[in-house]
Amino acid sequence: MRPPLSPDHADVIVQLTNPAYWLVSGLEWPGSDPAWAEAAVAISPGIIMRDGLSPGIREILARADRCAARHDMRVVFFSDLTRALTAAGTSWASLGVDWEAALAELRCGAHPLMFLTISARAHLHLCDSSARLIIYGPGGAEQASAGERDLVRQTIASGLAADWPPYIRGLLGAGSLRIAG
């Protein structure tokens, strides 16, 4: 039987259940073309121990930390980081980061992550790093607004703020997540 969490852990539990921000990346959209799918994953970079991580993951997390702080974001899309690199005239490849391998490694790490069910349109905003998103559909082409991307971000943030705390408490209660010390 594991020892119960002590009051000394209260600050740590608050940090675990209410992180400063989440990093959200898209997964491959299922081929059956549903309106909604489990096609995104969220992690809390603030609770990930950086020692022993690959240089690619450390670069991604460091850039996510700076982006969240600089723009006061609760949710940072991986595509936000790619967009910033493009605007600066560089890329993940020029930094020596295999971003696909790094994201795959993050998804398999020994830290909590949450899969998110999102709409097909939200998935476009989440995954697209271009400054100007044009969506093609049966009605023709439509330029998506920055406001819509912000709405997707706010919706994901609200969902995570509601779902993350009980998820983490459940992991702690089951002994799947332990607080050192």
C-alpha positions, -999 to +999 in steps of 0.1 A: +000+000+000+014+034-010+015+062+016-011+089+013-002+122-001+008+146+027-001+182+031+035+190+022+026+179-013-002+204-017+018+229-038+030+201-060-005+188-065-017+223-075+012+225-101+003+191-114-035+197-117-033+233-128-002+237-150+010+270-163+002+258-198-002+228-221+016+220-253-009+205-278+000+187-310-022+171-337-023+135-345-031+120-379-067+124-388-085+091-392-091+081-428-129+076-424-133+114-424-155+118-393-166+152-381-149+146-347-119+124-337-094+117-311-068+136-331-047+157-306-026+152-276-018+176-247+011+175-223+021+198-195+057+207-201+062+221-166+060+187-151+084+170-175+118+163-161+142+176-188+172+155-178+177+125-201+154+139-229+167+140-264+181+174-276+151+177-300+125+174-272+145+198-250+145+223-279+107+220-285+099+223-248+122+253-243+106+271-273+071+262-259+081+276-225+092+309-241+061+311-263+037+305-234+055+331-213+059+357-240+023+354-252+006+345-219-009+314-234-025+285-215-024+264-246+005+264-271+000+246-304+031+229-317+022+246-350+026+280-331+063+271-326+067+261-363+050+293-374+074+313-352+104+295-367+091+302-402+086+339-394+122+340-381+135+325-414+145+292-399+130+257-394+132+227-372+156+210-396+180+240-396+180+236-358+189+199-361+155+188-347+136+159-362+103+172-350+083+141-359+106+119-340+107+143-310+069+145-309+066+107-311+091+104-283+071+130-262+040+109-267+057+078-254+074+095-224+069+087-187+047+117-181+010+123-182-006+132-215-042+135-225-057+126-259-083+151-271-113+147-292-116+176-316-135+186-347-120+183-382-120+221-385-103+226-351-077+200-363-069+222-393-062+252-371-042+231-346-020+215-372-015+244-397+015+266-392+009+290-420+001+326-413-029+324-436-051+293-436-073+287-466-099+260-462-113+243-493-147+227-491-178+219-511-187+256-510-153+267-523-123+283-507-126+303-474-099+321-455-100+312-418-096+340-394-071+344-366-102+348-343-112+312-352-078+299-343-080+318-310-114+303-304-100+268-310-072+275-285-097+289-259-120+259-263-091+234-259-079+254-228-113+253-212-116+216-218-082+209-204-088+232-174-119+211-166-106+176-175-069+177-166-073+181-127-095+149-123-073+130-147-041+139-127-059+131-094-070+098-108-034+090-118-022+100-083-049+079-066-041+049-087-004+052-080+003+057-117+018+091-110+040+096-079+054+126-062+091+122-053+102+132-019 
